[in-house]
Each structure stands twice: as C-alpha cells, then as structure tokens.
Amino acid sequence: MTILFQILRRSFLGTLGLILIISISGVLYLESTLPSVDMLKDMRLQVPLKVFSQDGKLIAEFGEGRRTPIELHQIPKDLIHAILATEDRRFYEHPGVDFRGLARAGVTLLTHSSFKQGGSTITMQVARNFFLSRKKTFSRKISEILLALKIEKGLTKDEILELYLNKIYFGKRAYGVVAAAEAYYGITVDKLTLDQMAMLAGLPQAPSSINPLHDPSAAFKRRKHVLDRMLTYHFITEAQYKASVDAPLPTKYHGRAIEIEAPYIAEMVRQELFSRYGEAIYDLGYEVHTTIDSQHQHAANQALKRALLEYDQRHGYRKTKTHFKLSRHKTPEQEIHNWSRQLKSIPVYSHLLPGVVVRILDNQISVLLQDGRYIDIPWSGLSWARPQLSGYRLGHFPKKPSDVVSIGDVIYTEKLANQSWKMSQVPEVGGALIALHPDSGSILALVGGFDYNLSSFNRVTQAQRQPGSNFKPFLYAAALSEGYTLASVVNDAPLVYTDPVTNVTWRPQNDSKTFYGPTRLRLSLTRSQNMVTIRLLQAIGVQKFIQFAEKFGFDPAKLPPYLSMALGSAEVTPLELASGYCVFANGGNKVTPSLIHKITDYQGNLIYEAKAPSTVPAISPQVAFLVTSALQDAIQRGTGQRAKSLGRTDLAGKTGTTNEWMDAWYSGYNRNVVATAWVGFDEPKTLREYGSMAALPMWMYFMDALLKGKPEQTVPPPPGIVSVKIDPATGLLAREGQDNAIPEFFTESNLPKQTAPAGIFDENGEAITDQIDNVESLF
C-alpha cells in the first residue's frame, strides 16, 4: 500500500510539474508575442476624413465609422460614472484584472463546458479592442489578461479610461462617446442628460441587440439596469434616478451633421487625398479645409436646380412611368397602406419628394408622400404640365388636373418658397456651375449636376464640351494684342472656305442668318457675330492663336487647327473656361484653379498648406480692360441683356451656343468672382434653346444671390488706356461737332490717326467701305 501510494504520489507530482512547466512555457510564449504598451501611447485612433468649407462648415466625412477623439476631462462625470458602474465598478482598484470576475467566468467554463465572455475589465477591453481578435478562445483570454496587466504598468488609469471612451463601439457605426452622442441624440457630449448617458453606457455590452433604434424594449431594460447600478453605488441620488428611469428613448438615427450640400466637391477632395496618401486617409483623422465659401455654394446649388427645373418644365411633362394599381380586393385603407410601403422604394432626388396621387379634384390633387404626409397641389402647381410628345413637339396646355395625372400615378413634388406645392419631375438635362476667385483661382462654389445620387459624373471637371461663342473673347483678346482696337472695322459678310485636304466646303453664318456688313469689333463681340470672328482668326493665323490661347490655360492639343475654332469648336470643361475668364477679371494674369487650402490632423497639426498663388501674365492689363469693357456692353445691349435685370453695371459676360443647340453656356464676372454656367445633355442632343435662355438664368440666379445689397466693384482703366470720341460708322476719330460721336477706349499707343470723312454713306445710310481706311482688309 505504501509503495502504491508512493507511486501515485510521484505520478501526481510529476504530472503537476509537467502541467506547471507547460503552463509557464505557454504563458511566457504568449507574453513574448504581446505588443509593446508603448504602441498604445502612439496609437492613432481611427478617425474619419472630414472636409470643410473655408468658413468651417462640414461638407463631408469619409470612413467606415464615426469617431471624434475627446480628452477625459472633457467628458461629463455622470457619463464616466455610468460607464464604470456598468462595465467595471472596481476599475480604479484592481491591477487591470478583476480576479473576482475571472472566478465567475471560470465557474461558467466548468459548468457549461465552453468558454463564454465574462470578467473583462475596462483595461482588458482596451487590450482586446486595440490588439486582439474578438474570437472567444481560452488562449485569447489568457493573452487579454497578460496584456491588461502589462498595460496597467505602462499607462495611468485615466489614460486607459480615455482610450476606452474613444475606442469602444456603440453601434450605428459610432465609435467613442462623442460619435455615440451625435448618432443617437444629435448633440455634443456635454449636452447629454443623465438618462441619455445611461442609455449610451449600456450599449457597449451588445450594441446591436440592445440598440434603442432596433429593440426599444431591450434598450429600456438595459438603461434601467445602468441607472440601478449608478444608484446602488451612490453615483446618483434617488431623485435623479426617478427623473431619468422613464425618460423617452431616442427614436431616430442622427446622420452626419453635413452643413453644406457639396458632394461633387467632397469627391474631388477624396480623390486628391487618396492619390497623395492612399487608403490611410479614411482613419488618419485628416481635416481638409477647402476654398469653398458656404454662401457661394448654397447660392450655386439653388441656382443650378432652379434653372434646370425651369428648362425641363418649359419642354413639357413626361408622363410618369410608375403607377400603383388599385386592387378590387382591398379597402381604401389597405390600399393606402400598401402604396405607402411601395413608395419607400422610390428614390428622393435633391429636394424633389416622390408621392402617389390619391385624389383628384377640379382645382387640385392630393398626394401621399413617403413619410405618410398628405399634401395638396393646387392647379397653379399643375398647369405647366404640357405633355411632351415625340419629335420635340409639345401638346396643348392642360385645362384640369385630370388632364395631367390619374389616381395611383407616382409623381415628384416640390415645395415652393411660399410653402405651396408644385408637381415636378427629375430633369433629364444636365448642368454645371463653377465660381472662382479671379485673383487666386480658388474655387468658391462648384455644382457638378442636379443630384450626386442621380449621377456622380462631375460636369464641371469631366464634361468636355464645345463652348461655342463663349470662346470668342479669347480670340478678340488675341486681336487686340495684335494691334486691333475695339473700333477696328471688319466686314460681316458671307464667307466660303474649302478645306484643301478634305475638299469640304464650309459656309458659316450668323445665328440670325443675316449679315451686318462693316462692323466695329466692340459691336461684333457684343452681338456675337460669327463672320467677323472667323475673319479675325484668319488674319491672326490659327497656329498663332493656339499658342496665344495656351496662355489662358487651354490645352493646345485639344484646340482644332481650323477656322471653326473661332466659333468654339474646341472641347473644354466648364472649369477650364471659367479659369480662362479669370484672366479678364483680374487684369491679365493666368490662374490655376485650387480647391484645398490646408490639411490638418484632428488635433490641429498642420499637414499641408497651399502656397500663395503665383502671378503668370497672360495678356496686358490694357487688353484685359478692353475685353471687359466690350463684355459689359454685351450685357447692357447685346446677347446677355437678360442680366440687365440685376441692376448692376460692374458685370461682364458672354453667352455661348453650339451647333444644333447642343450646349448652352454663360460665363461672366465682376472684380470679385468669375462664374461659368453650362446646360446640356450628357448624351448630346439639341436643347432647342440658346445660351441666353438656357444657361444665362442659372448664372443670374447665382450672381443675384451673391451680390444683392453689395456695392458695385467698378474697375478704373489701367494706365495707358484713354477714351476718345469716334465716328460709330467708321471707328475713326469723330469730326469736330459730330452729333452722333461715341466714346471708345484705346491704348495710348494705338489711337486712331485719321478723322472720319463726311458724306461716305450710300442711299441706305450704310458706310461705303472702300472709302474707309479703318476697315481691315478682311473681305
């Protein structure tokens, strides 16, 4: 018996020793694989990329989760107490591991023959969240314990708690207490009430299953549990408990607090940062401060949407293709419930809300919206809906609501400024609006389309379209740089050109199909006369002009070496065109458009700052002034006369329309802002409207909102510019006492040297050109 006992005793001790050796070896191995605590001190929290306007308004956030770091002293004490009472009451007492909790977890392991979560302190959760996987295994639990003990030696309790409160997941893509407060309540942490803090404190245990937006009943019980523990551990009083325990729960998710609608800008910034820094941009906490002005951007958004909707409605109503059927087997209440459910699948575009027609009266219709509201659309909001027929034809205007819609029709609705409603439709036509500061090239506003969700194609930067007559000012600038004056006379007469290579004959015309004869350059630009412009390019030389246009930032490879370039046959983007017009607005200097002013991290440390724009002369200040003067006339008495309604004399601009009305443009400016508006179809087809009707209103709406109430920015003539009176027919110096003499600007070195002779007009009052020395030999 004694021998047997000795054998068993030795076997037991040997086995125990072996287990001890293996355990110690395992612990030592696991400990050797643990990361350094120093990594926590330098740990970067995964903070999303944020994009702001120049005045600090949030444009966008990019990143998988929402997180805004915060320091411990900025977090309300009640929120800290709620977390401690729920997650780790003895946090400030234990060494990183609560052995009582571990004992409970061990009992669970023995009784259930499987390992379940339990006994995790806040320090252990920090270890798991920063370094370890979430898979529940015995080895991971041991690693978690060892790492927690290691963390407690390297960091203070407050540092550990701060990491936890910034890292822990609260559901709904919210990481950390700041993001959680925003996601569930739409407020900052310091504005949280006790019941709100208790609700948030209960979430980390199971952020999906006890989420108030997913399961209010479970969330209510969990919040009560948190408040119970806070009361038990004397963190709150009985009165505070009673005031909070039955408070209402949050009922909706609060998305990112985007303050400016600028998705095309946001995507431009994202692409630029991705090209610089790669995938890391989504969690480095970079904050990008753009050149965008929030007021300019809002004005641009409104202007583009209004102009495109107006164009679209001028060309008729496209009968809706979505119709909800009436069922014979359902009551009206059941039908409405079914329709309300079906409406959820209809997308919202911009401010246009989908709805289904539920009632038609003699003078209005009733519409059910997605959110369950019923609205009435009066006849004034329906009467525009002239049916769009095939072949660009329009039907008769409707006489009553039933001519327009039927019960069950799904339509889009628009709430007007006077709070009434209007039937609308999502525009098929596309548009773009870009505004730049003329001196720096800074992008002040940019809208690349009606709705980013409808099309992410950025028409400001990606749409290569022919500018038509919007390109003419650059050719006139070339002519003025070559010695022409605004008083130079060029014959506006028929022209036939045969290409020597293709043998194709070209017979260009003016839009009016008429010819004006000898015309001063100021008038020809003001009236956008094609024949004069073509003759100017012919005289200057195509290749010479291409080199000249490059000074404005245009790519010479995209400028066709043909006379048709005079009429804007090149392909440019709205951004390129607006950049070119900056040269006129700023007095002759080429600018490079810029969008990013600076980049900081979330702590305000500077990562990048744009350099001050360099000045690159393109044309002389005198030529820039002369072109501006002529383009001001284009508004006062030329193709842009609609803009006279803005009541300003400091505006200059030019319309543009391409062949078959495929593109409509307007570019204009004053001393402080340059803006280009474009309207057209992504798949080119006729607009059936000129630039003055389709694009100019967009520009006007923008400039009106921007400049209303602001003083005019009159630019004085630069040195070297003088004004003299000329004869309007010949462009020569006016005769002494001539009644119809008009003032004109010239450079001092290029004044007319001849006085206009008297009596050189035919019986129709037209100038006899062979007696006018000022007429250029372009016939």
Disulfide bonds with the S-S distance in Angstrom:
none
